Amino acid sequence: MNIWKQELSLKAINNMGDKTLVSHLGIQFIEKGENYLKATMPVDDRTVQPMRLLHGGASVVLAETMGSVASVLSIENMQQQMAVGVEINANHLRSVKKGLVTGTVSPIKLGRNMHVWRIVIEREDGKQVCESRITIAIIDIQKT
């Protein structure tokens, strides 16, 4: 079942992040399925902590980006509604020293006013690095 209400191409989705933290960290959406999105982020000087391991905060940025974009794509009217993150958590399960990490976001609940998403981040060997969950409020733009 296709959950997307906004039919944006991967290029259009990636363009939404131009000149933001998303583009600064090299986050790229690479796949759009019927009920999931995938994105990558490099593990490099922009995304590591002083011990040269993937920074947990960078993983959270990837997760929040993915959940927010997924909510935007699944709201009825982008001109009348917006998606706003209200809570995120992340469990950091494994370290990464180099390469790319890939996140997959899928819905837990898609309500009228609230979305909850699961984001699984894996390193290139397929081992899970992080498990995250984000809650997104869907609000009317006129009320902001």
MOUR-V601188 format. One record per helix or strand of 2 or more residues. SS is the DSSP state (H for helix, E for strand). FROM is the first residue (numbers start at 1). LEN is the number of residues. If there is no record, write none. Layout:
# MOUR-V601188
ss=SS from=FROM len=LEN
ss=SS from=FROM len=LEN
This chain:
# MOUR-V601188
ss=H from=10 len=6
ss=H from=21 len=4
ss=E from=28 len=5
ss=E from=36 len=8
ss=H from=56 len=19
ss=E from=81 len=12
ss=E from=99 len=12
ss=E from=114 len=10
ss=E from=128 len=13
ss=H from=141 len=3
